[in-house]
Amino acid sequence: MEFRRLGRSGLNISAITYGNWLTHGSQIEEDAATACVRAALDAGVSSYDTADVYANTAAESVLGRALKGERRESLEIFTKVYWPTGPGGPNDRGLGRKHIMESANASLKRLQTDYVDLYQAHRWDETVPLEETMTAFADLVRQGKVLYLGVSEWTAEQIARGAALARELNVPLVSHQPQYSMLWRVIEPQVIPTSEREGISQIVFSPIAQGVLTGKYLPGAGVPEGSRAADERGSKMIARWMRDDVLTAVQNLKPIAEEAGLTLAQLAVAWVLQNPNVASAIIGASRPEQVTENVKAVGVKLDSELLKKIDSVLEGLVTDDPRLTAQG
């Protein structure tokens, strides 16, 4: 496993982060989820990402149980706050102080830990003053419940505002978690340059474009049973890629992957890790062997000619409009 510094902080995280967005507590049984976590641990993955909203808090609980007994100091545990949890009361969502403080304490209980290494604002909240949000985060840092701060799917302007306030409050805002893949590059024009200037790294999700970049979806063919596209929730997220032109192009990436000695999924993960502003790529899994295979992308160096071939195959199919940030 390779380890990378998160932003300008002193925190090292694994180049692969294991995430349980759509699996734990919902799509797969707990025994299978635990087996996937064990596979990640065996592969040297030290970073684990979740959120209070995943499976309506169940995902945090599953992860907490799966990691129980591990040396806490050897792990980096990330979670997030913003989306609704609980019965839907007026303060059950957003980045107001009440919801942040209550959510953080509840997350710690579910994760069975005294602190999280990274606490992230899951989206921007235009209804709450940024000063209130950042002050609440700063208080959690000073209480020792949170070590570092991050945000997810913020625009370049929002990241700059958050970073300025974090400096004023003397707290470490060190990461941004966006969607990023060969097909979805909206962070490249604005978010990455701003993040580099502010000392913030990317921890990217969906590096294989919700499974499309594995090549398992074929143009003109039906959706495989049990796949993300066959799931009611997952199908909505993957719909943008389920076009014959995209699926054909993905098949045309196979010779490039073979040239590099990689599977398509490994090529996709290796591609995002080539970006120097990316500290880690989040992978999910429903089977342990998926974890074992995808971590093989770590340490792979794709040369400039191979990267040009990828761009040539995907020409006209890449989404890179920065106005689409936060639509991931």
C-alpha positions as a Markdown table, in Angstrom:
| # | Residue | x | y | z |
|---|---|---|---|---|
| 1 | Met | 0.0 | 0.0 | 0.0 |
| 2 | Glu | 1.1 | 3.5 | -0.8 |
| 3 | Phe | 0.4 | 6.4 | 1.7 |
| 4 | Arg | 0.0 | 10.0 | 0.9 |
| 5 | Arg | -0.1 | 13.2 | 2.8 |
| 6 | Leu | -3.6 | 14.8 | 3.1 |
| 7 | Gly | -3.2 | 18.4 | 1.9 |
| 8 | Arg | -0.6 | 20.4 | 3.8 |
| 9 | Ser | -1.3 | 18.5 | 7.0 |
| 10 | Gly | 0.8 | 15.9 | 8.7 |
| 11 | Leu | -1.8 | 13.2 | 8.2 |
| 12 | Asn | -0.9 | 10.2 | 6.0 |
| 13 | Ile | -3.8 | 8.2 | 4.5 |
| 14 | Ser | -3.8 | 5.1 | 2.3 |
| 15 | Ala | -4.0 | 5.7 | -1.5 |
| 16 | Ile | -7.1 | 3.5 | -1.4 |
| 17 | Thr | -9.9 | 4.4 | 1.0 |
| 18 | Tyr | -12.5 | 1.8 | 1.6 |
| 19 | Gly | -16.0 | 3.4 | 1.4 |
| 20 | Asn | -19.4 | 1.9 | 2.3 |
| 21 | Trp | -21.7 | 4.4 | 0.6 |
| 22 | Leu | -24.2 | 2.0 | -1.1 |
| 23 | Thr | -23.3 | -1.3 | 0.4 |
| 24 | His | -23.1 | -1.6 | 4.2 |
| 25 | Gly | -26.5 | -1.7 | 6.0 |
| 26 | Ser | -28.4 | -1.8 | 2.7 |
| 27 | Gln | -27.3 | -3.8 | -0.4 |
| 28 | Ile | -25.3 | -6.6 | 1.3 |
| 29 | Glu | -25.5 | -8.6 | 4.5 |
| 30 | Glu | -23.3 | -7.6 | 7.4 |
| 31 | Asp | -21.2 | -10.8 | 7.1 |
| 32 | Ala | -20.3 | -9.8 | 3.5 |
| 33 | Ala | -19.6 | -6.2 | 4.5 |
| 34 | Thr | -17.3 | -7.4 | 7.3 |
| 35 | Ala | -15.5 | -9.7 | 4.9 |
| 36 | Cys | -14.9 | -6.7 | 2.5 |
| 37 | Val | -13.5 | -4.7 | 5.4 |
| 38 | Arg | -11.2 | -7.6 | 6.4 |
| 39 | Ala | -10.0 | -7.8 | 2.8 |
| 40 | Ala | -9.2 | -4.1 | 2.8 |
| 41 | Leu | -7.3 | -4.4 | 6.1 |
| 42 | Asp | -5.4 | -7.4 | 4.7 |
| 43 | Ala | -4.5 | -5.3 | 1.7 |
| 44 | Gly | -3.0 | -2.6 | 3.8 |
| 45 | Val | -5.9 | -0.1 | 3.5 |
| 46 | Ser | -5.9 | 2.1 | 6.6 |
| 47 | Ser | -8.5 | 4.7 | 5.6 |
| 48 | Tyr | -12.3 | 4.1 | 5.9 |
| 49 | Asp | -15.0 | 6.5 | 4.7 |
| 50 | Thr | -18.6 | 6.6 | 5.6 |
| 51 | Ala | -21.4 | 9.1 | 6.5 |
| 52 | Asp | -24.3 | 9.3 | 8.9 |
| 53 | Val | -26.8 | 9.4 | 6.1 |
| 54 | Tyr | -25.6 | 6.1 | 4.5 |
| 55 | Ala | -28.3 | 3.5 | 5.0 |
| 56 | Asn | -29.9 | 6.0 | 7.4 |
| 57 | Thr | -27.0 | 5.7 | 10.0 |
| 58 | Ala | -26.7 | 1.9 | 9.6 |
| 59 | Ala | -23.6 | 2.0 | 7.5 |
| 60 | Glu | -21.6 | 3.7 | 10.3 |
| 61 | Ser | -22.7 | 1.1 | 12.8 |
| 62 | Val | -21.7 | -1.8 | 10.4 |
| 63 | Leu | -18.3 | -0.1 | 9.9 |
| 64 | Gly | -17.8 | 0.4 | 13.6 |
| 65 | Arg | -18.5 | -3.3 | 14.3 |
| 66 | Ala | -16.2 | -4.4 | 11.4 |
| 67 | Leu | -13.3 | -2.4 | 12.7 |
| 68 | Lys | -13.8 | -3.3 | 16.3 |
| 69 | Gly | -10.6 | -4.8 | 17.8 |
| 70 | Glu | -8.3 | -3.1 | 15.3 |
| 71 | Arg | -5.6 | -0.8 | 16.7 |
| 72 | Arg | -7.3 | 2.6 | 16.5 |
| 73 | Glu | -4.1 | 4.5 | 16.0 |
| 74 | Ser | -3.5 | 2.5 | 12.8 |
| 75 | Leu | -6.7 | 3.6 | 11.2 |
| 76 | Glu | -8.0 | 6.8 | 9.6 |
| 77 | Ile | -11.8 | 6.9 | 10.0 |
| 78 | Phe | -13.8 | 9.5 | 8.0 |
| 79 | Thr | -17.4 | 10.4 | 8.2 |
| 80 | Lys | -19.7 | 13.3 | 7.1 |
| 81 | Val | -22.6 | 15.5 | 8.2 |
| 82 | Tyr | -25.3 | 17.4 | 6.2 |
| 83 | Trp | -28.1 | 15.1 | 4.8 |
| 84 | Pro | -31.2 | 14.2 | 6.9 |
| 85 | Thr | -31.0 | 11.7 | 9.6 |
| 86 | Gly | -33.6 | 10.8 | 12.2 |
| 87 | Pro | -37.4 | 11.3 | 11.9 |
| 88 | Gly | -37.1 | 14.4 | 9.8 |
| 89 | Gly | -37.3 | 17.2 | 12.4 |
| 90 | Pro | -36.5 | 20.8 | 11.6 |
| 91 | Asn | -32.9 | 20.4 | 12.8 |
| 92 | Asp | -32.3 | 16.9 | 11.5 |
| 93 | Arg | -30.3 | 18.1 | 8.5 |
| 94 | Gly | -27.9 | 20.8 | 7.3 |
| 95 | Leu | -24.8 | 22.4 | 8.7 |
| 96 | Gly | -26.3 | 24.4 | 11.6 |
| 97 | Arg | -24.5 | 24.1 | 14.9 |
| 98 | Lys | -27.2 | 21.9 | 16.6 |
| 99 | His | -27.2 | 19.3 | 13.8 |
| 100 | Ile | -23.4 | 19.2 | 13.5 |
| 101 | Met | -22.8 | 18.7 | 17.3 |
| 102 | Glu | -25.5 | 16.1 | 17.7 |
| 103 | Ser | -24.6 | 14.3 | 14.5 |
| 104 | Ala | -20.9 | 14.2 | 15.5 |
| 105 | Asn | -21.7 | 12.7 | 18.9 |
| 106 | Ala | -24.1 | 10.1 | 17.4 |
| 107 | Ser | -21.5 | 9.1 | 14.7 |
| 108 | Leu | -18.8 | 8.5 | 17.3 |
| 109 | Lys | -21.2 | 6.2 | 19.2 |
| 110 | Arg | -22.1 | 4.2 | 16.1 |
| 111 | Leu | -18.4 | 4.0 | 15.0 |
| 112 | Gln | -17.4 | 3.0 | 18.5 |
| 113 | Thr | -14.6 | 5.5 | 18.7 |
| 114 | Asp | -13.7 | 8.6 | 20.7 |
| 115 | Tyr | -12.7 | 10.6 | 17.7 |
| 116 | Val | -12.8 | 10.6 | 13.9 |
| 117 | Asp | -9.7 | 11.5 | 11.9 |
| 118 | Leu | -11.7 | 13.5 | 9.3 |
| 119 | Tyr | -15.1 | 15.1 | 9.6 |
| 120 | Gln | -16.6 | 16.4 | 6.4 |
| 121 | Ala | -19.3 | 18.8 | 5.4 |
| 122 | His | -21.2 | 16.5 | 3.0 |
| 123 | Arg | -22.5 | 19.4 | 0.9 |
| 124 | Trp | -22.5 | 23.2 | 1.1 |
| 125 | Asp | -25.4 | 24.6 | 3.1 |
| 126 | Glu | -26.6 | 27.9 | 1.7 |
| 127 | Thr | -29.2 | 28.3 | 4.5 |
| 128 | Val | -26.6 | 28.6 | 7.3 |
| 129 | Pro | -23.9 | 31.2 | 7.7 |
| 130 | Leu | -20.5 | 29.6 | 7.0 |
| 131 | Glu | -19.2 | 31.2 | 10.2 |
| 132 | Glu | -21.6 | 29.1 | 12.2 |
| 133 | Thr | -20.7 | 25.9 | 10.4 |
| 134 | Met | -16.9 | 26.4 | 10.7 |
| 135 | Thr | -17.1 | 27.5 | 14.3 |
| 136 | Ala | -19.0 | 24.3 | 15.2 |
| 137 | Phe | -16.4 | 22.2 | 13.4 |
| 138 | Ala | -13.6 | 24.2 | 15.2 |
| 139 | Asp | -15.2 | 23.4 | 18.5 |
| 140 | Leu | -15.2 | 19.7 | 17.7 |
| 141 | Val | -11.5 | 19.9 | 16.8 |
| 142 | Arg | -10.8 | 21.6 | 20.1 |
| 143 | Gln | -12.8 | 19.0 | 22.0 |
| 144 | Gly | -10.6 | 16.3 | 20.5 |
| 145 | Lys | -13.6 | 14.6 | 18.8 |
| 146 | Val | -12.3 | 15.5 | 15.3 |
| 147 | Leu | -8.7 | 15.7 | 14.1 |
| 148 | Tyr | -9.0 | 17.2 | 10.6 |
| 149 | Leu | -11.8 | 18.8 | 8.6 |
| 150 | Gly | -12.9 | 18.3 | 5.1 |
| 151 | Val | -15.8 | 19.1 | 2.7 |
| 152 | Ser | -17.5 | 17.2 | -0.1 |
| 153 | Glu | -18.7 | 18.5 | -3.5 |
| 154 | Trp | -18.0 | 22.2 | -2.9 |
| 155 | Thr | -17.3 | 24.6 | -5.7 |
| 156 | Ala | -13.9 | 26.3 | -6.0 |
| 157 | Glu | -15.3 | 29.5 | -4.6 |
| 158 | Gln | -16.9 | 27.7 | -1.6 |
| 159 | Ile | -13.6 | 25.8 | -0.9 |
| 160 | Ala | -11.7 | 29.1 | -0.9 |
| 161 | Arg | -14.2 | 30.7 | 1.5 |
| 162 | Gly | -14.0 | 27.7 | 3.8 |
| 163 | Ala | -10.3 | 27.6 | 3.8 |
| 164 | Ala | -10.0 | 31.3 | 4.6 |
| 165 | Leu | -12.3 | 30.9 | 7.6 |
| 166 | Ala | -10.5 | 27.8 | 8.7 |
| 167 | Arg | -7.2 | 29.7 | 8.8 |
| 168 | Glu | -8.9 | 32.4 | 10.8 |
| 169 | Leu | -10.1 | 29.8 | 13.3 |
| 170 | Asn | -6.8 | 28.0 | 13.2 |
| 171 | Val | -8.2 | 24.6 | 12.4 |
| 172 | Pro | -7.1 | 22.2 | 9.7 |
| 173 | Leu | -9.3 | 22.1 | 6.6 |
| 174 | Val | -7.3 | 19.6 | 4.5 |
| 175 | Ser | -9.6 | 17.7 | 2.1 |
| 176 | His | -12.3 | 17.8 | -0.5 |
| 177 | Gln | -14.3 | 14.7 | -1.5 |
| 178 | Pro | -15.7 | 15.0 | -5.1 |
| 179 | Gln | -16.7 | 12.5 | -7.8 |
| 180 | Tyr | -13.8 | 12.0 | -10.2 |
| 181 | Ser | -13.2 | 9.6 | -13.0 |
| 182 | Met | -12.0 | 9.3 | -16.6 |
| 183 | Leu | -15.5 | 10.2 | -17.6 |
| 184 | Trp | -16.3 | 12.9 | -14.9 |
| 185 | Arg | -13.6 | 15.5 | -14.7 |
| 186 | Val | -15.6 | 18.6 | -13.5 |
| 187 | Ile | -13.1 | 19.3 | -10.7 |
| 188 | Glu | -10.1 | 19.8 | -13.0 |
| 189 | Pro | -10.7 | 23.3 | -14.3 |
| 190 | Gln | -11.3 | 25.2 | -11.0 |
| 191 | Val | -11.6 | 22.9 | -7.9 |
| 192 | Ile | -8.1 | 21.4 | -8.2 |
| 193 | Pro | -6.2 | 24.6 | -8.8 |
| 194 | Thr | -8.0 | 26.2 | -5.9 |
| 195 | Ser | -7.4 | 23.2 | -3.7 |
| 196 | Glu | -3.7 | 23.2 | -4.6 |
| 197 | Arg | -3.4 | 26.8 | -3.6 |
| 198 | Glu | -5.3 | 26.3 | -0.3 |
| 199 | Gly | -3.3 | 23.1 | 0.7 |
| 200 | Ile | -6.3 | 20.8 | 0.2 |
| 201 | Ser | -6.2 | 17.3 | -1.3 |
| 202 | Gln | -8.9 | 15.4 | -3.1 |
| 203 | Ile | -10.3 | 12.1 | -1.7 |
| 204 | Val | -12.3 | 11.0 | -4.8 |
| 205 | Phe | -15.3 | 8.8 | -5.0 |
| 206 | Ser | -16.7 | 6.8 | -8.0 |
| 207 | Pro | -13.3 | 6.4 | -9.7 |
| 208 | Ile | -14.9 | 3.6 | -11.8 |
| 209 | Ala | -18.0 | 5.7 | -12.6 |
| 210 | Gln | -20.4 | 3.6 | -10.6 |
| 211 | Gly | -19.1 | 0.5 | -12.3 |
| 212 | Val | -19.3 | 1.6 | -15.9 |
| 213 | Leu | -15.5 | 1.6 | -16.2 |
| 214 | Thr | -15.3 | -2.0 | -15.3 |
| 215 | Gly | -16.6 | -2.9 | -18.8 |
| 216 | Lys | -19.3 | -5.1 | -17.4 |
| 217 | Tyr | -22.1 | -3.1 | -19.2 |
| 218 | Leu | -22.1 | -3.8 | -22.9 |
| 219 | Pro | -23.6 | -1.6 | -25.6 |
| 220 | Gly | -27.0 | -3.0 | -26.8 |
| 221 | Ala | -27.1 | -5.6 | -24.0 |
| 222 | Gly | -29.3 | -5.9 | -21.0 |
| 223 | Val | -28.3 | -4.9 | -17.5 |
| 224 | Pro | -26.5 | -7.7 | -15.6 |
| 225 | Glu | -28.6 | -9.1 | -12.6 |
| 226 | Gly | -27.3 | -7.8 | -9.3 |
| 227 | Ser | -25.4 | -4.9 | -10.8 |
| 228 | Arg | -25.5 | -1.3 | -9.7 |
| 229 | Ala | -27.6 | -0.4 | -12.8 |
| 230 | Ala | -30.2 | -3.1 | -11.8 |
| 231 | Asp | -30.6 | -1.5 | -8.3 |
| 232 | Glu | -33.4 | 1.1 | -8.0 |
| 233 | Arg | -31.2 | 3.7 | -6.3 |
| 234 | Gly | -28.0 | 2.9 | -8.2 |
| 235 | Ser | -29.6 | 3.0 | -11.6 |
| 236 | Lys | -30.5 | 6.7 | -11.2 |
| 237 | Met | -26.9 | 7.5 | -10.5 |
| 238 | Ile | -25.4 | 5.5 | -13.3 |
| 239 | Ala | -28.0 | 6.5 | -15.9 |
| 240 | Arg | -25.8 | 9.3 | -17.4 |
| 241 | Trp | -23.3 | 6.7 | -18.6 |
| 242 | Met | -25.7 | 4.0 | -19.8 |
| 243 | Arg | -25.5 | 5.1 | -23.4 |
| 244 | Asp | -24.1 | 3.0 | -26.3 |
| 245 | Asp | -21.5 | 5.6 | -27.3 |
| 246 | Val | -20.1 | 5.6 | -23.7 |
| 247 | Leu | -20.3 | 1.8 | -23.3 |
| 248 | Thr | -18.6 | 1.2 | -26.7 |
| 249 | Ala | -15.8 | 3.6 | -25.8 |
| 250 | Val | -15.3 | 1.8 | -22.5 |
| 251 | Gln | -14.9 | -1.5 | -24.4 |
| 252 | Asn | -12.3 | 0.3 | -26.6 |
| 253 | Leu | -10.3 | 1.0 | -23.4 |
| 254 | Lys | -9.7 | -2.7 | -22.9 |
| 255 | Pro | -6.6 | -3.0 | -25.2 |
| 256 | Ile | -5.1 | 0.0 | -23.3 |
| 257 | Ala | -5.7 | -1.6 | -20.0 |
| 258 | Glu | -4.1 | -4.9 | -21.3 |
| 259 | Glu | -1.1 | -2.9 | -22.5 |
| 260 | Ala | -0.6 | -1.7 | -19.0 |
| 261 | Gly | -1.2 | -5.2 | -17.5 |
| 262 | Leu | -4.4 | -4.0 | -15.8 |
| 263 | Thr | -8.1 | -4.8 | -15.7 |
| 264 | Leu | -10.4 | -2.0 | -16.8 |
| 265 | Ala | -11.3 | -1.3 | -13.1 |
| 266 | Gln | -7.6 | -1.1 | -12.1 |
| 267 | Leu | -6.9 | 1.2 | -15.0 |
| 268 | Ala | -9.7 | 3.5 | -13.9 |
| 269 | Val | -8.4 | 3.7 | -10.3 |
| 270 | Ala | -4.8 | 4.1 | -11.4 |
| 271 | Trp | -5.9 | 7.0 | -13.7 |
| 272 | Val | -7.4 | 9.1 | -10.8 |
| 273 | Leu | -4.3 | 8.3 | -8.7 |
| 274 | Gln | -2.1 | 9.9 | -11.3 |
| 275 | Asn | -3.4 | 13.3 | -10.4 |
| 276 | Pro | -1.0 | 14.8 | -7.9 |
| 277 | Asn | -3.8 | 16.5 | -6.0 |
| 278 | Val | -5.6 | 13.2 | -5.4 |
| 279 | Ala | -4.5 | 11.7 | -2.1 |
| 280 | Ser | -6.8 | 8.7 | -2.2 |
| 281 | Ala | -9.4 | 7.0 | -4.3 |
| 282 | Ile | -12.5 | 5.6 | -2.5 |
| 283 | Ile | -13.5 | 2.1 | -3.6 |
| 284 | Gly | -16.6 | 0.2 | -2.5 |
| 285 | Ala | -17.2 | -3.5 | -2.7 |
| 286 | Ser | -19.9 | -6.2 | -2.3 |
| 287 | Arg | -17.3 | -9.0 | -2.5 |
| 288 | Pro | -13.8 | -9.2 | -0.9 |
| 289 | Glu | -12.2 | -10.1 | -4.2 |
| 290 | Gln | -13.2 | -6.7 | -5.6 |
| 291 | Val | -11.2 | -5.0 | -2.9 |
| 292 | Thr | -8.2 | -7.3 | -3.5 |
| 293 | Glu | -8.2 | -6.6 | -7.3 |
| 294 | Asn | -8.8 | -2.9 | -7.1 |
| 295 | Val | -5.9 | -2.2 | -4.7 |
| 296 | Lys | -3.5 | -3.5 | -7.3 |
| 297 | Ala | -3.9 | -0.1 | -9.0 |
| 298 | Val | -1.8 | 1.4 | -6.3 |
| 299 | Gly | 1.7 | 2.3 | -7.4 |
| 300 | Val | 0.9 | 1.9 | -11.1 |
| 301 | Lys | 2.4 | 4.7 | -13.2 |
| 302 | Leu | 0.6 | 5.5 | -16.5 |
| 303 | Asp | 2.9 | 7.1 | -19.0 |
| 304 | Ser | 2.0 | 10.2 | -21.0 |
| 305 | Glu | 1.4 | 8.2 | -24.2 |
| 306 | Leu | -1.0 | 5.8 | -22.5 |
| 307 | Leu | -2.9 | 8.8 | -21.0 |
| 308 | Lys | -3.2 | 10.3 | -24.4 |
| 309 | Lys | -4.6 | 7.1 | -25.8 |
| 310 | Ile | -7.3 | 7.1 | -23.0 |
| 311 | Asp | -8.2 | 10.7 | -23.9 |
| 312 | Ser | -8.4 | 9.8 | -27.6 |
| 313 | Val | -10.8 | 6.9 | -26.9 |
| 314 | Leu | -13.0 | 9.1 | -24.7 |
| 315 | Glu | -13.0 | 12.2 | -26.8 |
| 316 | Gly | -16.3 | 13.9 | -26.8 |
| 317 | Leu | -17.7 | 11.8 | -23.9 |
| 318 | Val | -15.9 | 13.4 | -21.0 |
| 319 | Thr | -17.8 | 15.8 | -18.7 |
| 320 | Asp | -15.6 | 18.6 | -17.4 |
| 321 | Asp | -17.9 | 21.6 | -17.0 |
| 322 | Pro | -17.1 | 23.1 | -13.6 |
| 323 | Arg | -20.7 | 24.4 | -13.3 |
| 324 | Leu | -21.7 | 20.7 | -12.7 |
| 325 | Thr | -19.7 | 20.6 | -9.5 |
| 326 | Ala | -22.0 | 19.2 | -6.6 |
| 327 | Gln | -24.1 | 17.3 | -9.1 |
| 328 | Gly | -22.0 | 14.2 | -8.7 |
